[in-house]
Amino acid sequence: TSPAYGFTFDPSAVKNEISSCDVVTNEYATALGNGTLDPEVELPVYIEKMKNAGVQKIIDEVQRQLDEWVANNQ
């Protein structure tokens, strides 16, 4: 069983970043996934836009909440 079993992320602290990342994902995901865009060219652009939209802040918040949850549920 995963140590994260039962964990639920509360996105309220990063809701703006999630919205910004959703916009970037909506712009790129389908076109990259179906081959419309050249991944050699556009994937680095997508990654940079995700960074600028706050993806690292989201990741950090999920990790913080998970670490706290695991510490309280062992």
All heavy atoms as TSV, in Angstrom:
chain	resi	resn	atom	element	x	y	z
A	1	THR	N	N	0.841	-1.175	0.000
A	1	THR	CA	C	0.000	0.000	0.000
A	1	THR	C	C	0.891	1.245	0.000
A	1	THR	O	O	1.860	1.316	0.742
A	1	THR	CB	C	-0.914	0.020	1.223
A	1	THR	OG1	O	-1.678	-1.173	1.252
A	1	THR	CG2	C	-1.838	1.209	1.198
A	2	SER	N	N	0.515	2.204	-0.789
A	2	SER	CA	C	1.265	3.456	-0.863
A	2	SER	C	C	1.148	4.223	0.455
A	2	SER	O	O	0.072	4.270	1.052
A	2	SER	CB	C	0.712	4.305	-2.003
A	2	SER	OG	O	1.233	5.624	-1.939
A	3	PRO	N	N	2.236	4.860	0.882
A	3	PRO	CA	C	2.141	5.688	2.083
A	3	PRO	C	C	1.224	6.897	1.880
A	3	PRO	O	O	0.812	7.539	2.837
A	3	PRO	CB	C	3.571	6.128	2.362
A	3	PRO	CG	C	4.366	5.764	1.183
A	3	PRO	CD	C	3.590	4.790	0.369
A	4	ALA	N	N	0.886	7.200	0.639
A	4	ALA	CA	C	0.001	8.328	0.336
A	4	ALA	C	C	-1.465	7.909	0.263
A	4	ALA	O	O	-2.330	8.740	0.006
A	4	ALA	CB	C	0.415	8.967	-0.989
A	5	TYR	N	N	-1.736	6.635	0.508
A	5	TYR	CA	C	-3.117	6.151	0.439
A	5	TYR	C	C	-3.985	6.913	1.432
A	5	TYR	O	O	-3.704	6.945	2.626
A	5	TYR	CB	C	-3.171	4.645	0.727
A	5	TYR	CG	C	-4.554	4.063	0.619
A	5	TYR	CD1	C	-5.135	3.858	-0.614
A	5	TYR	CD2	C	-5.274	3.730	1.756
A	5	TYR	CE1	C	-6.407	3.340	-0.730
A	5	TYR	CE2	C	-6.549	3.206	1.669
A	5	TYR	CZ	C	-7.112	3.012	0.414
A	5	TYR	OH	O	-8.386	2.491	0.307
A	6	GLY	N	N	-5.009	7.564	0.939
A	6	GLY	CA	C	-5.903	8.346	1.776
A	6	GLY	C	C	-5.618	9.839	1.769
A	6	GLY	O	O	-6.407	10.625	2.279
A	7	PHE	N	N	-4.499	10.234	1.194
A	7	PHE	CA	C	-4.140	11.655	1.114
A	7	PHE	C	C	-5.010	12.363	0.093
A	7	PHE	O	O	-5.271	11.852	-0.986
A	7	PHE	CB	C	-2.665	11.804	0.716
A	7	PHE	CG	C	-2.263	13.208	0.357
A	7	PHE	CD1	C	-2.142	14.173	1.336
A	7	PHE	CD2	C	-2.006	13.559	-0.960
A	7	PHE	CE1	C	-1.763	15.477	1.008
A	7	PHE	CE2	C	-1.633	14.844	-1.299
A	7	PHE	CZ	C	-1.512	15.804	-0.314
A	8	THR	N	N	-5.467	13.555	0.430
A	8	THR	CA	C	-6.233	14.395	-0.487
A	8	THR	C	C	-5.588	15.771	-0.521
A	8	THR	O	O	-5.432	16.416	0.525
A	8	THR	CB	C	-7.694	14.522	-0.032
A	8	THR	OG1	O	-8.273	13.228	0.047
A	8	THR	CG2	C	-8.492	15.373	-1.001
A	9	PHE	N	N	-5.217	16.208	-1.709
A	9	PHE	CA	C	-4.588	17.511	-1.893
A	9	PHE	C	C	-5.624	18.622	-1.804
A	9	PHE	O	O	-6.687	18.546	-2.418
A	9	PHE	CB	C	-3.882	17.546	-3.253
A	9	PHE	CG	C	-3.329	18.887	-3.634
A	9	PHE	CD1	C	-2.379	19.512	-2.853
A	9	PHE	CD2	C	-3.756	19.518	-4.792
A	9	PHE	CE1	C	-1.872	20.750	-3.209
A	9	PHE	CE2	C	-3.248	20.751	-5.160
A	9	PHE	CZ	C	-2.302	21.361	-4.372
A	10	ASP	N	N	-5.312	19.669	-1.067
A	10	ASP	CA	C	-6.143	20.868	-0.983
A	10	ASP	C	C	-5.512	21.932	-1.886
A	10	ASP	O	O	-4.480	22.513	-1.537
A	10	ASP	CB	C	-6.222	21.374	0.452
A	10	ASP	CG	C	-6.949	22.702	0.581
A	10	ASP	OD1	O	-7.544	23.185	-0.412
A	10	ASP	OD2	O	-6.920	23.275	1.688
A	11	PRO	N	N	-6.104	22.203	-3.044
A	11	PRO	CA	C	-5.490	23.110	-4.008
A	11	PRO	C	C	-5.695	24.599	-3.717
A	11	PRO	O	O	-5.219	25.441	-4.484
A	11	PRO	CB	C	-6.187	22.725	-5.317
A	11	PRO	CG	C	-7.532	22.269	-4.895
A	11	PRO	CD	C	-7.311	21.571	-3.570
A	12	SER	N	N	-6.359	24.950	-2.633
A	12	SER	CA	C	-6.729	26.350	-2.403
A	12	SER	C	C	-5.531	27.302	-2.353
A	12	SER	O	O	-5.642	28.448	-2.790
A	12	SER	CB	C	-7.575	26.481	-1.145
A	12	SER	OG	O	-6.878	26.012	-0.020
A	13	ALA	N	N	-4.385	26.858	-1.870
A	13	ALA	CA	C	-3.214	27.733	-1.751
A	13	ALA	C	C	-2.558	28.033	-3.095
A	13	ALA	O	O	-1.778	28.985	-3.202
A	13	ALA	CB	C	-2.191	27.112	-0.802
A	14	VAL	N	N	-2.863	27.233	-4.105
A	14	VAL	CA	C	-2.222	27.399	-5.422
A	14	VAL	C	C	-3.248	27.444	-6.549
A	14	VAL	O	O	-2.948	27.102	-7.685
A	14	VAL	CB	C	-1.175	26.292	-5.672
A	14	VAL	CG1	C	0.055	26.486	-4.809
A	14	VAL	CG2	C	-1.767	24.912	-5.472
A	15	LYS	N	N	-4.447	27.916	-6.243
A	15	LYS	CA	C	-5.510	27.891	-7.252
A	15	LYS	C	C	-5.187	28.767	-8.458
A	15	LYS	O	O	-5.523	28.402	-9.583
A	15	LYS	CB	C	-6.861	28.255	-6.648
A	15	LYS	CG	C	-6.974	29.647	-6.107
A	15	LYS	CD	C	-8.331	29.889	-5.476
A	15	LYS	CE	C	-8.390	31.290	-4.884
A	15	LYS	NZ	N	-9.667	31.548	-4.275
A	16	ASN	N	N	-4.516	29.889	-8.252
A	16	ASN	CA	C	-4.148	30.737	-9.390
A	16	ASN	C	C	-3.114	30.054	-10.280
A	16	ASN	O	O	-3.195	30.132	-11.518
A	16	ASN	CB	C	-3.617	32.089	-8.919
A	16	ASN	CG	C	-4.683	32.933	-8.263
A	16	ASN	OD1	O	-5.871	32.801	-8.557
A	16	ASN	ND2	N	-4.271	33.798	-7.349
A	17	GLU	N	N	-2.150	29.396	-9.664
A	17	GLU	CA	C	-1.128	28.684	-10.427
A	17	GLU	C	C	-1.740	27.516	-11.198
A	17	GLU	O	O	-1.361	27.248	-12.344
A	17	GLU	CB	C	-0.008	28.201	-9.506
A	17	GLU	CG	C	0.868	29.297	-8.952
A	17	GLU	CD	C	0.270	30.071	-7.767
A	17	GLU	OE1	O	-0.825	29.697	-7.269
A	17	GLU	OE2	O	0.901	31.056	-7.341
A	18	ILE	N	N	-2.682	26.838	-10.573
A	18	ILE	CA	C	-3.349	25.726	-11.259
A	18	ILE	C	C	-4.100	26.241	-12.478
A	18	ILE	O	O	-4.019	25.658	-13.562
A	18	ILE	CB	C	-4.279	24.956	-10.295
A	18	ILE	CG1	C	-3.440	24.195	-9.262
A	18	ILE	CG2	C	-5.184	24.004	-11.061
A	18	ILE	CD1	C	-4.233	23.572	-8.139
A	19	SER	N	N	-4.794	27.354	-12.328
A	19	SER	CA	C	-5.512	27.940	-13.460
A	19	SER	C	C	-4.553	28.331	-14.574
A	19	SER	O	O	-4.821	28.087	-15.753
A	19	SER	CB	C	-6.305	29.171	-13.018
A	19	SER	OG	O	-7.338	28.802	-12.154
A	20	SER	N	N	-3.435	28.931	-14.216
A	20	SER	CA	C	-2.443	29.336	-15.215
A	20	SER	C	C	-1.855	28.128	-15.935
A	20	SER	O	O	-1.681	28.144	-17.158
A	20	SER	CB	C	-1.323	30.144	-14.561
A	20	SER	OG	O	-1.817	31.352	-14.041
A	21	CYS	N	N	-1.567	27.081	-15.187
A	21	CYS	CA	C	-1.027	25.864	-15.799
A	21	CYS	C	C	-2.064	25.182	-16.684
A	21	CYS	O	O	-1.717	24.629	-17.732
A	21	CYS	CB	C	-0.511	24.906	-14.727
A	21	CYS	SG	S	1.019	25.453	-13.954
A	22	ASP	N	N	-3.326	25.240	-16.302
A	22	ASP	CA	C	-4.399	24.688	-17.135
A	22	ASP	C	C	-4.456	25.390	-18.489
A	22	ASP	O	O	-4.639	24.751	-19.525
A	22	ASP	CB	C	-5.754	24.797	-16.443
A	22	ASP	CG	C	-5.953	23.779	-15.339
A	22	ASP	OD1	O	-5.162	22.815	-15.256
A	22	ASP	OD2	O	-6.908	23.950	-14.555
A	23	VAL	N	N	-4.288	26.701	-18.484
A	23	VAL	CA	C	-4.303	27.464	-19.735
A	23	VAL	C	C	-3.157	27.003	-20.639
A	23	VAL	O	O	-3.348	26.760	-21.834
A	23	VAL	CB	C	-4.219	28.983	-19.458
A	23	VAL	CG1	C	-3.964	29.763	-20.735
A	23	VAL	CG2	C	-5.480	29.467	-18.769
A	24	VAL	N	N	-1.967	26.865	-20.063
A	24	VAL	CA	C	-0.805	26.428	-20.845
A	24	VAL	C	C	-1.019	25.011	-21.352
A	24	VAL	O	O	-0.768	24.709	-22.522
A	24	VAL	CB	C	0.486	26.527	-20.002
A	24	VAL	CG1	C	1.673	25.946	-20.761
A	24	VAL	CG2	C	0.759	27.968	-19.614
A	25	THR	N	N	-1.511	24.133	-20.508
A	25	THR	CA	C	-1.755	22.751	-20.909
A	25	THR	C	C	-2.783	22.682	-22.025
A	25	THR	O	O	-2.595	21.954	-23.005
A	25	THR	CB	C	-2.209	21.912	-19.702
A	25	THR	OG1	O	-1.157	21.902	-18.738
A	25	THR	CG2	C	-2.529	20.486	-20.095
A	26	ASN	N	N	-3.848	23.456	-21.907
A	26	ASN	CA	C	-4.864	23.474	-22.957
A	26	ASN	C	C	-4.299	23.963	-24.285
A	26	ASN	O	O	-4.729	23.530	-25.349
A	26	ASN	CB	C	-6.061	24.328	-22.546
A	26	ASN	CG	C	-6.876	23.689	-21.449
A	26	ASN	OD1	O	-6.836	22.476	-21.246
A	26	ASN	ND2	N	-7.607	24.502	-20.714
A	27	GLU	N	N	-3.330	24.848	-24.222
A	27	GLU	CA	C	-2.712	25.385	-25.429
A	27	GLU	C	C	-1.813	24.356	-26.113
A	27	GLU	O	O	-1.745	24.312	-27.340
A	27	GLU	CB	C	-1.894	26.627	-25.067
A	27	GLU	CG	C	-1.196	27.288	-26.231
A	27	GLU	CD	C	-0.366	28.496	-25.817
A	27	GLU	OE1	O	-0.414	28.911	-24.634
A	27	GLU	OE2	O	0.331	29.029	-26.683
A	28	TYR	N	N	-1.128	23.514	-25.333
A	28	TYR	CA	C	-0.090	22.651	-25.888
A	28	TYR	C	C	-0.376	21.156	-25.879
A	28	TYR	O	O	0.113	20.436	-26.754
A	28	TYR	CB	C	1.239	22.886	-25.153
A	28	TYR	CG	C	1.926	24.142	-25.583
A	28	TYR	CD1	C	1.662	25.351	-24.960
A	28	TYR	CD2	C	2.836	24.125	-26.634
A	28	TYR	CE1	C	2.276	26.514	-25.364
A	28	TYR	CE2	C	3.472	25.282	-27.042
A	28	TYR	CZ	C	3.188	26.480	-26.404
A	28	TYR	OH	O	3.803	27.625	-26.815
A	29	ALA	N	N	-1.078	20.642	-24.909
A	29	ALA	CA	C	-1.148	19.195	-24.690
A	29	ALA	C	C	-1.666	18.418	-25.892
A	29	ALA	O	O	-1.043	17.440	-26.319
A	29	ALA	CB	C	-1.981	18.879	-23.455
A	30	THR	N	N	-2.776	18.823	-26.446
A	30	THR	CA	C	-3.352	18.080	-27.573
A	30	THR	C	C	-2.431	18.138	-28.777
A	30	THR	O	O	-2.155	17.106	-29.411
A	30	THR	CB	C	-4.742	18.627	-27.932
A	30	THR	OG1	O	-5.587	18.482	-26.792
A	30	THR	CG2	C	-5.353	17.874	-29.099
A	31	ALA	N	N	-1.947	19.322	-29.102
A	31	ALA	CA	C	-1.095	19.479	-30.282
A	31	ALA	C	C	0.233	18.731	-30.128
A	31	ALA	O	O	0.737	18.151	-31.093
A	31	ALA	CB	C	-0.849	20.954	-30.558
A	32	LEU	N	N	0.791	18.714	-28.937
A	32	LEU	CA	C	2.013	17.931	-28.720
A	32	LEU	C	C	1.699	16.440	-28.737
A	32	LEU	O	O	2.460	15.641	-29.292
A	32	LEU	CB	C	2.670	18.309	-27.386
A	32	LEU	CG	C	3.459	19.601	-27.373
A	32	LEU	CD1	C	3.806	19.985	-25.931
A	32	LEU	CD2	C	4.721	19.491	-28.204
A	33	GLY	N	N	0.578	16.070	-28.155
A	33	GLY	CA	C	0.200	14.663	-28.064
A	33	GLY	C	C	-0.137	14.031	-29.396
A	33	GLY	O	O	0.140	12.844	-29.615
A	34	ASN	N	N	-0.728	14.799	-30.310
A	34	ASN	CA	C	-1.111	14.201	-31.585
A	34	ASN	C	C	-0.106	14.474	-32.702
A	34	ASN	O	O	-0.326	14.101	-33.842
A	34	ASN	CB	C	-2.519	14.631	-32.004
A	34	ASN	CG	C	-2.624	16.095	-32.350
A	34	ASN	OD1	O	-1.649	16.772	-32.639
A	34	ASN	ND2	N	-3.846	16.620	-32.312
A	35	GLY	N	N	0.994	15.145	-32.374
A	35	GLY	CA	C	2.048	15.346	-33.357
A	35	GLY	C	C	1.876	16.574	-34.233
A	35	GLY	O	O	2.638	16.773	-35.174
A	36	THR	N	N	0.893	17.402	-33.951
A	36	THR	CA	C	0.704	18.628	-34.723
A	36	THR	C	C	1.882	19.578	-34.537
A	36	THR	O	O	2.301	20.248	-35.477
A	36	THR	CB	C	-0.601	19.335	-34.314
A	36	THR	OG1	O	-1.679	18.418	-34.483
A	36	THR	CG2	C	-0.859	20.567	-35.133
A	37	LEU	N	N	2.408	19.640	-33.320
A	37	LEU	CA	C	3.569	20.478	-33.030
A	37	LEU	C	C	4.820	19.608	-32.953
A	37	LEU	O	O	4.771	18.480	-32.467
A	37	LEU	CB	C	3.392	21.214	-31.697
A	37	LEU	CG	C	2.271	22.235	-31.613
A	37	LEU	CD1	C	2.190	22.804	-30.196
A	37	LEU	CD2	C	2.485	23.357	-32.618
A	38	ASP	N	N	5.918	20.143	-33.397
A	38	ASP	CA	C	7.203	19.450	-33.325
A	38	ASP	C	C	7.696	19.481	-31.881
A	38	ASP	O	O	8.005	20.549	-31.353
A	38	ASP	CB	C	8.202	20.137	-34.245
A	38	ASP	CG	C	9.577	19.493	-34.241
A	38	ASP	OD1	O	9.788	18.502	-33.514
A	38	ASP	OD2	O	10.451	19.990	-34.973
A	39	PRO	N	N	7.796	18.329	-31.231
A	39	PRO	CA	C	8.210	18.320	-29.820
A	39	PRO	C	C	9.640	18.826	-29.621
A	39	PRO	O	O	9.954	19.366	-28.562
A	39	PRO	CB	C	8.064	16.860	-29.396
A	39	PRO	CG	C	8.001	16.084	-30.647
A	39	PRO	CD	C	7.486	16.988	-31.705
A	40	GLU	N	N	10.481	18.668	-30.615
A	40	GLU	CA	C	11.856	19.168	-30.492
A	40	GLU	C	C	11.865	20.680	-30.292
A	40	GLU	O	O	12.690	21.215	-29.574
A	40	GLU	CB	C	12.655	18.818	-31.756
A	40	GLU	CG	C	12.848	17.348	-31.997
A	40	GLU	CD	C	14.047	16.795	-31.268
A	40	GLU	OE1	O	15.000	17.552	-31.015
A	40	GLU	OE2	O	14.022	15.600	-30.942
A	41	VAL	N	N	10.913	21.350	-30.922
A	41	VAL	CA	C	10.832	22.803	-30.862
A	41	VAL	C	C	9.898	23.264	-29.748
A	41	VAL	O	O	10.241	24.143	-28.949
A	41	VAL	CB	C	10.339	23.367	-32.218
A	41	VAL	CG1	C	10.116	24.870	-32.140
A	41	VAL	CG2	C	11.292	22.996	-33.338
A	42	GLU	N	N	8.714	22.674	-29.679
A	42	GLU	CA	C	7.660	23.195	-28.807
A	42	GLU	C	C	7.671	22.666	-27.380
A	42	GLU	O	O	7.181	23.337	-26.482
A	42	GLU	CB	C	6.285	22.940	-29.435
A	42	GLU	CG	C	6.085	23.657	-30.762
A	42	GLU	CD	C	6.157	25.169	-30.666
A	42	GLU	OE1	O	5.836	25.726	-29.594
A	42	GLU	OE2	O	6.528	25.797	-31.664
A	43	LEU	N	N	8.216	21.479	-27.152
A	43	LEU	CA	C	8.242	20.948	-25.784
A	43	LEU	C	C	9.046	21.843	-24.841
A	43	LEU	O	O	8.578	22.141	-23.737
A	43	LEU	CB	C	8.748	19.508	-25.764
A	43	LEU	CG	C	8.595	18.758	-24.459
A	43	LEU	CD1	C	7.146	18.750	-23.977
A	43	LEU	CD2	C	9.117	17.341	-24.591
A	44	PRO	N	N	10.229	22.315	-25.246
A	44	PRO	CA	C	10.935	23.246	-24.349
A	44	PRO	C	C	10.142	24.538	-24.087
A	44	PRO	O	O	10.185	25.080	-22.981
A	44	PRO	CB	C	12.236	23.549	-25.102
A	44	PRO	CG	C	12.433	22.385	-26.007
A	44	PRO	CD	C	11.056	21.943	-26.398
A	45	VAL	N	N	9.398	25.009	-25.073
A	45	VAL	CA	C	8.566	26.202	-24.898
A	45	VAL	C	C	7.457	25.901	-23.891
A	45	VAL	O	O	7.178	26.696	-22.984
A	45	VAL	CB	C	7.975	26.672	-26.247
A	45	VAL	CG1	C	7.017	27.834	-26.037
A	45	VAL	CG2	C	9.080	27.046	-27.220
A	46	TYR	N	N	6.817	24.746	-24.051
A	46	TYR	CA	C	5.764	24.319	-23.130
A	46	TYR	C	C	6.292	24.223	-21.699
A	46	TYR	O	O	5.674	24.734	-20.751
A	46	TYR	CB	C	5.205	22.969	-23.596
A	46	TYR	CG	C	4.281	22.291	-22.629
A	46	TYR	CD1	C	3.032	22.827	-22.329
A	46	TYR	CD2	C	4.631	21.092	-22.017
A	46	TYR	CE1	C	2.165	22.190	-21.448
A	46	TYR	CE2	C	3.777	20.456	-21.141
A	46	TYR	CZ	C	2.552	21.006	-20.857
A	46	TYR	OH	O	1.702	20.390	-19.982
A	47	ILE	N	N	7.431	23.606	-21.532
A	47	ILE	CA	C	8.018	23.444	-20.197
A	47	ILE	C	C	8.319	24.808	-19.583
A	47	ILE	O	O	8.028	25.048	-18.408
A	47	ILE	CB	C	9.276	22.552	-20.258
A	47	ILE	CG1	C	8.879	21.117	-20.602
A	47	ILE	CG2	C	10.060	22.616	-18.957
A	47	ILE	CD1	C	10.038	20.213	-20.966
A	48	GLU	N	N	8.870	25.709	-20.359
A	48	GLU	CA	C	9.177	27.051	-19.853
A	48	GLU	C	C	7.902	27.790	-19.467
A	48	GLU	O	O	7.849	28.467	-18.431
A	48	GLU	CB	C	9.971	27.844	-20.888
A	48	GLU	CG	C	10.488	29.162	-20.373
A	48	GLU	CD	C	11.462	29.043	-19.201
A	48	GLU	OE1	O	12.179	28.024	-19.085
A	48	GLU	OE2	O	11.490	29.983	-18.386
A	49	LYS	N	N	6.869	27.672	-20.282
A	49	LYS	CA	C	5.598	28.322	-19.957
A	49	LYS	C	C	4.981	27.727	-18.690
A	49	LYS	O	O	4.386	28.453	-17.887
A	49	LYS	CB	C	4.623	28.221	-21.131
A	49	LYS	CG	C	4.959	29.171	-22.255
A	49	LYS	CD	C	3.884	29.163	-23.321
A	49	LYS	CE	C	4.152	30.213	-24.384
A	49	LYS	NZ	N	3.041	30.340	-25.334
A	50	MET	N	N	5.126	26.427	-18.494
A	50	MET	CA	C	4.615	25.798	-17.267
A	50	MET	C	C	5.382	26.310	-16.050
A	50	MET	O	O	4.786	26.596	-15.006
A	50	MET	CB	C	4.705	24.275	-17.365
A	50	MET	CG	C	3.712	23.663	-18.329
A	50	MET	SD	S	1.993	23.886	-17.825
A	50	MET	CE	C	1.883	22.655	-16.528
A	51	LYS	N	N	6.694	26.449	-16.197
A	51	LYS	CA	C	7.488	26.999	-15.093
A	51	LYS	C	C	7.028	28.415	-14.764
A	51	LYS	O	O	6.854	28.770	-13.595
A	51	LYS	CB	C	8.971	26.995	-15.457
A	51	LYS	CG	C	9.597	25.622	-15.456
A	51	LYS	CD	C	11.057	25.706	-15.865
A	51	LYS	CE	C	11.686	24.341	-15.945
A	51	LYS	NZ	N	13.091	24.413	-16.409
A	52	ASN	N	N	6.832	29.226	-15.804
A	52	ASN	CA	C	6.398	30.612	-15.605
A	52	ASN	C	C	4.990	30.687	-15.015
A	52	ASN	O	O	4.661	31.643	-14.306
A	52	ASN	CB	C	6.453	31.386	-16.915
A	52	ASN	CG	C	7.872	31.612	-17.399
A	52	ASN	OD1	O	8.821	31.572	-16.614
A	52	ASN	ND2	N	8.031	31.821	-18.686
A	53	ALA	N	N	4.167	29.690	-15.297
A	53	ALA	CA	C	2.799	29.656	-14.780
A	53	ALA	C	C	2.738	29.202	-13.319
A	53	ALA	O	O	1.699	29.317	-12.683
A	53	ALA	CB	C	1.932	28.744	-15.650
A	54	GLY	N	N	3.837	28.660	-12.803
A	54	GLY	CA	C	3.878	28.294	-11.392
A	54	GLY	C	C	3.811	26.817	-11.087
A	54	GLY	O	O	3.462	26.426	-9.971
A	55	VAL	N	N	4.181	25.968	-12.043
A	55	VAL	CA	C	4.083	24.525	-11.805
A	55	VAL	C	C	4.943	24.084	-10.610
A	55	VAL	O	O	4.532	23.220	-9.842
A	55	VAL	CB	C	4.402	23.707	-13.079
A	55	VAL	CG1	C	5.879	23.735	-13.424
A	55	VAL	CG2	C	3.903	22.282	-12.938
A	56	GLN	N	N	6.104	24.716	-10.419
A	56	GLN	CA	C	6.953	24.315	-9.292
A	56	GLN	C	C	6.300	24.664	-7.959
A	56	GLN	O	O	6.414	23.907	-6.994
A	56	GLN	CB	C	8.341	24.945	-9.389
A	56	GLN	CG	C	9.317	24.376	-8.376
A	56	GLN	CD	C	9.525	22.875	-8.532
A	56	GLN	OE1	O	9.843	22.391	-9.609
A	56	GLN	NE2	N	9.332	22.127	-7.455
A	57	LYS	N	N	5.589	25.772	-7.902
A	57	LYS	CA	C	4.881	26.137	-6.668
A	57	LYS	C	C	3.804	25.102	-6.354
A	57	LYS	O	O	3.601	24.737	-5.192
A	57	LYS	CB	C	4.266	27.531	-6.803
A	57	LYS	CG	C	3.637	28.033	-5.532
A	57	LYS	CD	C	3.168	29.468	-5.646
A	57	LYS	CE	C	2.520	29.911	-4.344
A	57	LYS	NZ	N	2.019	31.286	-4.415
A	58	ILE	N	N	3.132	24.592	-7.385
A	58	ILE	CA	C	2.116	23.547	-7.195
A	58	ILE	C	C	2.772	22.280	-6.668
A	58	ILE	O	O	2.302	21.684	-5.694
A	58	ILE	CB	C	1.366	23.259	-8.513
A	58	ILE	CG1	C	0.614	24.500	-8.982
A	58	ILE	CG2	C	0.418	22.072	-8.344
A	58	ILE	CD1	C	0.104	24.402	-10.412
A	59	ILE	N	N	3.847	21.870	-7.307
A	59	ILE	CA	C	4.566	20.667	-6.885
A	59	ILE	C	C	5.018	20.798	-5.436
A	59	ILE	O	O	4.860	19.866	-4.630
A	59	ILE	CB	C	5.758	20.387	-7.820
A	59	ILE	CG1	C	5.256	20.016	-9.219
A	59	ILE	CG2	C	6.671	19.300	-7.258
A	59	ILE	CD1	C	6.337	20.035	-10.294
A	60	ASP	N	N	5.592	21.949	-5.102
A	60	ASP	CA	C	6.074	22.167	-3.738
A	60	ASP	C	C	4.935	22.115	-2.719
A	60	ASP	O	O	5.097	21.564	-1.625
A	60	ASP	CB	C	6.798	23.510	-3.634
A	60	ASP	CG	C	8.101	23.550	-4.418
A	60	ASP	OD1	O	8.618	22.474	-4.807
A	60	ASP	OD2	O	8.598	24.672	-4.665
A	61	GLU	N	N	3.777	22.666	-3.085
A	61	GLU	CA	C	2.634	22.653	-2.165
A	61	GLU	C	C	2.085	21.247	-1.976
A	61	GLU	O	O	1.746	20.846	-0.859
A	61	GLU	CB	C	1.532	23.601	-2.655
A	61	GLU	CG	C	0.315	23.665	-1.754
A	61	GLU	CD	C	0.585	24.189	-0.354
A	61	GLU	OE1	O	1.637	24.813	-0.092
A	61	GLU	OE2	O	-0.286	23.981	0.523
A	62	VAL	N	N	2.013	20.484	-3.054
A	62	VAL	CA	C	1.569	19.084	-2.932
A	62	VAL	C	C	2.531	18.331	-2.026
A	62	VAL	O	O	2.104	17.596	-1.116
A	62	VAL	CB	C	1.463	18.400	-4.316
A	62	VAL	CG1	C	1.208	16.911	-4.153
A	62	VAL	CG2	C	0.375	19.036	-5.162
A	63	GLN	N	N	3.830	18.512	-2.235
A	63	GLN	CA	C	4.817	17.804	-1.419
A	63	GLN	C	C	4.722	18.217	0.037
A	63	GLN	O	O	4.799	17.374	0.936
A	63	GLN	CB	C	6.225	18.059	-1.951
A	63	GLN	CG	C	7.272	17.192	-1.277
A	63	GLN	CD	C	7.056	15.724	-1.546
A	63	GLN	OE1	O	7.054	15.309	-2.694
A	63	GLN	NE2	N	6.868	14.929	-0.505
A	64	ARG	N	N	4.538	19.511	0.290
A	64	ARG	CA	C	4.424	19.995	1.671
A	64	ARG	C	C	3.226	19.360	2.367
A	64	ARG	O	O	3.332	18.839	3.480
A	64	ARG	CB	C	4.285	21.522	1.689
A	64	ARG	CG	C	4.248	22.107	3.106
A	64	ARG	CD	C	3.757	23.535	3.113
A	64	ARG	NE	N	2.348	23.663	2.774
A	64	ARG	CZ	C	1.326	23.333	3.582
A	64	ARG	NH1	N	1.548	22.810	4.766
A	64	ARG	NH2	N	0.073	23.519	3.197
A	65	GLN	N	N	2.093	19.355	1.678
A	65	GLN	CA	C	0.883	18.769	2.266
A	65	GLN	C	C	1.041	17.265	2.468
A	65	GLN	O	O	0.610	16.726	3.490
A	65	GLN	CB	C	-0.333	19.057	1.385
A	65	GLN	CG	C	-0.780	20.489	1.412
A	65	GLN	CD	C	-2.023	20.720	0.582
A	65	GLN	OE1	O	-2.861	19.823	0.413
A	65	GLN	NE2	N	-2.170	21.933	0.070
A	66	LEU	N	N	1.642	16.602	1.504
A	66	LEU	CA	C	1.840	15.156	1.633
A	66	LEU	C	C	2.770	14.841	2.800
A	66	LEU	O	O	2.495	13.935	3.595
A	66	LEU	CB	C	2.381	14.563	0.330
A	66	LEU	CG	C	2.670	13.067	0.359
A	66	LEU	CD1	C	1.404	12.268	0.658
A	66	LEU	CD2	C	3.287	12.630	-0.965
A	67	ASP	N	N	3.876	15.560	2.893
A	67	ASP	CA	C	4.811	15.332	4.003
A	67	ASP	C	C	4.117	15.527	5.350
A	67	ASP	O	O	4.302	14.733	6.285
A	67	ASP	CB	C	6.007	16.285	3.907
A	67	ASP	CG	C	6.923	15.974	2.737
A	67	ASP	OD1	O	6.817	14.873	2.143
A	67	ASP	OD2	O	7.735	16.857	2.392
A	68	GLU	N	N	3.319	16.579	5.438
A	68	GLU	CA	C	2.582	16.845	6.678
A	68	GLU	C	C	1.586	15.724	6.966
A	68	GLU	O	O	1.453	15.258	8.091
A	68	GLU	CB	C	1.854	18.183	6.555
A	68	GLU	CG	C	1.103	18.603	7.790
A	68	GLU	CD	C	0.435	19.954	7.588
A	68	GLU	OE1	O	1.120	20.918	7.232
A	68	GLU	OE2	O	-0.804	20.021	7.770
A	69	TRP	N	N	0.876	15.279	5.935
A	69	TRP	CA	C	-0.124	14.236	6.095
A	69	TRP	C	C	0.534	12.926	6.536
A	69	TRP	O	O	0.050	12.258	7.457
A	69	TRP	CB	C	-0.877	14.036	4.790
A	69	TRP	CG	C	-1.996	13.060	4.905
A	69	TRP	CD1	C	-3.273	13.305	5.297
A	69	TRP	CD2	C	-1.939	11.654	4.660
A	69	TRP	NE1	N	-3.997	12.154	5.306
A	69	TRP	CE2	C	-3.202	11.114	4.918
A	69	TRP	CE3	C	-0.918	10.797	4.243
A	69	TRP	CZ2	C	-3.490	9.766	4.774
A	69	TRP	CZ3	C	-1.194	9.451	4.095
A	69	TRP	CH2	C	-2.477	8.960	4.358
A	70	VAL	N	N	1.652	12.577	5.898
A	70	VAL	CA	C	2.343	11.335	6.253
A	70	VAL	C	C	2.828	11.407	7.702
A	70	VAL	O	O	2.685	10.462	8.474
A	70	VAL	CB	C	3.523	11.049	5.282
A	70	VAL	CG1	C	4.426	9.948	5.818
A	70	VAL	CG2	C	3.004	10.691	3.906
A	71	ALA	N	N	3.383	12.551	8.104
A	71	ALA	CA	C	3.870	12.712	9.482
A	71	ALA	C	C	2.749	12.553	10.502
A	71	ALA	O	O	2.966	12.033	11.591
A	71	ALA	CB	C	4.534	14.076	9.645
A	72	ASN	N	N	1.556	12.972	10.132
A	72	ASN	CA	C	0.420	12.889	11.061
A	72	ASN	C	C	-0.349	11.570	10.972
A	72	ASN	O	O	-1.239	11.350	11.793
A	72	ASN	CB	C	-0.551	14.055	10.809
A	72	ASN	CG	C	0.042	15.377	11.199
A	72	ASN	OD1	O	0.811	15.479	12.130
A	72	ASN	ND2	N	-0.299	16.420	10.453
A	73	ASN	N	N	-0.017	10.731	10.018
A	73	ASN	CA	C	-0.785	9.503	9.809
A	73	ASN	C	C	0.069	8.239	9.821
A	73	ASN	O	O	-0.311	7.239	9.216
A	73	ASN	CB	C	-1.575	9.603	8.491
A	73	ASN	CG	C	-2.695	10.589	8.597
A	73	ASN	OD1	O	-3.735	10.298	9.161
A	73	ASN	ND2	N	-2.473	11.780	8.070
A	74	GLN	N	N	1.175	8.272	10.487
A	74	GLN	CA	C	2.014	7.067	10.579
A	74	GLN	C	C	1.702	6.285	11.814
A	74	GLN	O	O	1.264	6.722	12.790
A	74	GLN	CB	C	3.499	7.435	10.564
A	74	GLN	CG	C	3.949	7.902	9.225
A	74	GLN	CD	C	5.446	8.154	9.191
A	74	GLN	OE1	O	6.112	8.208	10.213
A	74	GLN	NE2	N	5.977	8.325	8.017
